[in-house]
Amino acid sequence: MARLSVLTLFLVVAVFSAISLADKPDWVAFKKQHKKEYKSAEKEAKAKAKFDKNAARVDEHNKKFERGEVQYNIAINEFADQDAAEFHQTHHGLRPELRRNHSSRSVPHERYARQLPPASLDYRSTNKVSAVRNQANCGSCWAFASLAAVEIWDSGCGGGWPTNTFQWLQYYGGSKTDAAYPYTSGCCNSAGTCSGANAPVVQKVSGFQELSMPAPDATIKSYLAAHGPLAIAVSGEPWDPLYAGGYMSCPAGQAMDHAVLLVGYGVNTAGKNYWIVKNSWGTGWGDKGFAYILSGQANNVDCGISQYLATYPIIV
């Protein structure tokens, strides 16, 4: 066997070293891409330490994904300078204690149990799902979920409940365009006022309907097929801030703390059923802002999708 020259060996090592360095997430590039600024060198050092830790976690987790040990992959995104606890403190906002009694508007699931839903459904393919938004560091998921089809956001970082939003819209006349009343992650604008409050209403809401929950998966699918995308409650605490695709699930006993839009369902190549949900954490999270959650009510594997809330607004 011919020997490689020392120079050839050096060049091979140099090339592989360059590839290795190129593949490693770069802190400077991350800050530039996501327009990250820190108030002090100390805060930046802490953020970088979390970034480095997340970069190592991405590498370790995705090796498990390749071996089939986990069912979703992760990647560096705009949340990579935070740990999971820090992220989840600011990116949920569902408050079940604010739920009002809407039993008169609740539809018995037996009405839909007799309807055979399509084998799969994805409202993204029929242009019935609006663009993914980013709630930023604000607990406003409930507003995004409840009005994803109506396109309105108000100041509600302290959390809320979707059907209460529908009632508010019904009482106050309806919703306005995003251009006239843009979302602000925080309290209104710098002056503390809602700049689009006097903008004209472009979409009226006359009420809402809820499916009696919990309900079988087949019933929820029929309800979804009959009425379009649904605002739902989920346990979002187990959701990975760096999720980049694949199928997530949740352990039992998790609190319902997040609201999203249910836009479809399907069966993957392994024969497992899943739900498709539109999140409000920006397009850099998940599959361009969407997530795939394994369905199945046993042990709450579906993150509570079948357990608590499925509702839609009645549009005038």
NORBELZI-V259074 format. One record per run of one state. SS is the DSSP state (2 for helix, 1 for strand, 0 for the rest). FROM is the first residue (numbers start at 1). TO is the last residue. Records with the same first field share a line. If there is no record, write none. Layout:
SS->FROM-TO  FROM-TO
This chain:
0->1-5  24-26  34-40  67-71  75-83  91-93  95-95  99-102  108-109  114-120  127-133  135-140  147-159  161-161  173-174  176-202  204-204  212-216  228-229  235-242  249-257  268-272  279-280  282-286  288-289  295-297  301-309  316-316
2->6-23  27-33  41-66  84-90  96-98  103-105  110-113  123-126  141-146  162-172  217-227  298-300
1->72-74  94-94  106-107  121-122  134-134  160-160  175-175  203-203  205-211  230-234  243-248  258-267  273-278  281-281  287-287  290-294  310-315
